[in-house]
């Protein structure tokens, strides 16, 4: 199992003592099951401190299933699965039942219900949503573009971007760019820093192709202070997290956004997925539906 599983344990859970382990079991990458599980965990304030995840990928044989079930029993883990192959899924349910394990099947009931209504059996092919079609290659190209144009790099390529994100440091410009790129949208991001003039190319783009990210000053200070602590610096001494500096950067950023006449999204307290949905809705409003197909 060494090449098909990996740990997602948080350092906080390890330090505080793991109270719950969740095994993510999939016959492909397990990304869907992990995303749903993390969405559920966000409803529990203390989850990140005491819950540990472990993802098992490409689980396609009974031997692998048995191995996972024994590990789950030993660790008193919950199993969350997305297994599209009916034989593998049924085997997991059988062995888990015999061992008294709790299994949350995220895809089986959906497949069974759709199959019953259509009168057509599902293909049972793992990774069908990742087939190498035109949309797949568009995502790959978008990810390459966004990596090339991250954090203000290669401003000469901004005219080729389908979306440009601007904002001060620690407003999640890069994660948001990559999230949108994974949906096939060529996304660049440009930091707004008072000491550094924005690239000229930014002011030649249509307003609807640029999004600004803003945040409340205290929220930004908190994020920056936590970041400084992580890298071993004293946040009380760092100019980067001082109240005056944060306010100056945000004022400058808003000034540039006003010059650009662009939509600004307040990311204070928002999850990445929430901000992304606001951006996607905005793109639809701008008539960019073709980017979202």
N, C-alpha and C positions, 0 to 999 in steps of 0.2 A: 504493500500500500504506500510505500514511501514516495513514489513519484506521482501518485494520484490524490494525495491529500496534503493539506498544509494548515498550520495553526493561524488563527486569527485572534489569539488571546491578547487582551489589552493589558498593558503594564499595570493599570490600576486594579484590574481584577486579580492579577497575580499578587499584587502587594496586599490587597484587602482580604484575600481569600475567596476563591471561586465558590459561589453558592449554587450556580447552575451552569451546566455545559449544554450547549446546543450543537448537535451534529447536523451539518448541511450535507445532504446526500443527493447526488445527481448523476445521471448517465452522460452528462456533457460537462459544462463548466461550473454549474451551480450558481451562476450569477443571479438568476431569477430568484431562487430560494433565499439566497443571502440578502438580496434587496428587500424582499417581503419581510424576512425575519428582522432585519434592522429597522424597518418601518414600524413593526409591532413593538420592538424594544424601546423606540422613542416615546412610547406612551408610559414608560416607567422611568421616573426621574433617576433612580439609583441603579438602573440596569447596567450602565457602562462601568460601574464600580465593582460589580460582583458577577457579571455574566461573561462567559467566554464562548466563542464560536470556534468550530473546527469544520472545515469544508472538505468533503470527499468528492473528488471528481471522477468522471469516466467510470462509474460503477456499473459494470455491464455483465458481471458473472455472479453466480450464486456464492462462490467462495469468498468474493469480496464482501458480499452482503453479510454473510455469517461472521466474518472478521469484524465488520463494523458493529454488528449487533452485540457481539461479545464485549467490544470496547465500550459501547454505550451502556451496557449492563454494569460493567465494572465502574464506570464513572457516573452512573445514575443520570445519564444524559437524555434529553429529549431529541428525537430525530425529526427534522423537517426535510421533506423530500420533494423533488420534482423528477420523477421517473416516468418517461413516456412509454417505455416498453412494458406492455401489460404483464408479461411473464415475470420480469424482474420486480415490478411493483407488487405483484401478488405474492411473490416469494418473500419480499421484505415484510409485508403485512403478516404473513404466516409465521416467520421466525420471530418477529418482534412480539407477536401475540403470545407465542410459546414462552418467551422470556419475560413477559410482563412489561414490555417497553411501550412508552407513549410515542406514537408516530403521527405527525401532521402531514397529510398528503395534500400538497398544494395544487396538483394538476390532475390527478386521477379522476376526482368527481366531475371536473369540468369536461374532460375528454369523454367520460361515460355519458354525461347528460347530452352533449352535442351529438355524440354518436347515436344515441337512442332517438333523438329528434330527427336526425338526417337519415337514419337507417344505413349509415356508412361507417365502417370501422376505421379508427384512426390509423395512420401509417405506422406509428410507434417508432419513428426514426429520431434518435437524439440529435439535437442541434439543427433542426429543420429551419428555425428562425435565423440561423447564421449561414444559410446557403450562399454560395458565391454568385450573387446576381448583381445587377447594376447598382442597387442601393448599397450593397456591401462594399463595392469598390469606391463608391462615392464617400462612404464613411472613412475608408482607409485614406483617401486623398485629403479629406477634411482634417483628419487627425495629423497627417504629415504637415499640412499647411499651418494648423494652429500651433504645432510644436515649433515650426520655423519662425512664426510671428508672435511668439510668446514674450510678454514683458517688454514690449516696444522694439523687439528685434526686427530687422529688415523692414523698416517703414516704407521702402520703395514698393513693397508688395501689398500695401494697404488697399490700393484700388482694386485688387483681385479678391479682397475679402467680401464675403456675403454679409458679415456682421463684424463690427469693431466695438469692443468693450473698453471703456475708459473709467478710471477711478484711482483713488489713492491706494497706497500699499495696505494689504490685509483686508481687502473687501472681496476676496475670493474671485478675482478676475481670471486667474489661471484655471482653477477647478471648473468654473462656469464655462470657460472657453472649451475645455476638453469635453465637458458634458455635452455641450451643443455640437461639437465636432463629431462626437460619437453618434449623433443623429444626422450626420451628413452635412452640417452647415460649416462652411469655411469661416472660422472665427479667429480674429486677431485681438490682442489686448494691448493697451497702451497705458503705462502708469502716468499719473499726473503729479508732478513734483514742482514746487514753486521755483526751484533753482534750475529747472530744465524745461525749456520751451517745447511744447508738443510738436511733433513732426508736421511740416507744411502739408504733407499729403492728407492729413486728417481733415483739413479745412476744405478740401476739394471734393469730399464724399457727400452723397445725398444725406440729408438729416435722418432719414428713416433707416439708414444702415449703421447708425451709431447708437449705442446705449450707454448711459452713464450709471455708475453704481455709487450711491451715497450711504452714509451710516451715521448714527448719532455719535457725537464726540466721546461720551463716556463709554459706550460700547466698543468703540475703536480703541480707546486707551486700554481697556481691559484685555482685548485680544492681543494688542501689542505687548503689554506687560507679560502676559502668559507666554508669548512667543520668546521674549527675551529671557525669561526664566528657563525655558526649555533648552536654550542654547548656552546657558550658564552665565548670563550677564545680569547685572543689577538693574532692574527696571527703574529704580529711584534715581539712578545716575544717568540713564540713557536719555538723550535729547529726543530720540525717536518716539518715546511714549509720554513726553511731557505735555501738559494740558495746552500750553500756548502753541507748541508745535503742531499738535493734532488739529487745533482750531484753525491755524494758518493754512494747513494743507487742505482741509475741507472747504474753507472759504475760497481758496485758489481753484480747487476742483469745480466748485459750483460756478465760479466765474467763467471758466473755460466751457463748461457745459452750456451756460447761457449764451456764450458766443457761438457755439456750435448749433444752438437751438434744438437740442436733443432731449429725448425722454430720459428722466433720471429715476432710478428705482432705489428705494430705501431698503437695504438688505439687513437692517437691524433686527436681530432675532429670527431671521428667516433661514430655513434649511436651504441647501443648495438646490434641491429639487423644486422648492417653492419659487425661488428666484427664476430658475430656468423656465418654469411654466408661465410666469409673467412675461418673460422674453418671448416665448413661443407664441403666446396670445397676441403680443404686440406685433410680431412679424406677420401673423395672419391678418391683423387689422391693416397692416401696410400693404396687403396684397401679395405677400411673399409665400403663398400656400405651396407653390411649386417646390420650395426648399424643404417642405415638411412632409412630402409624399413618401 
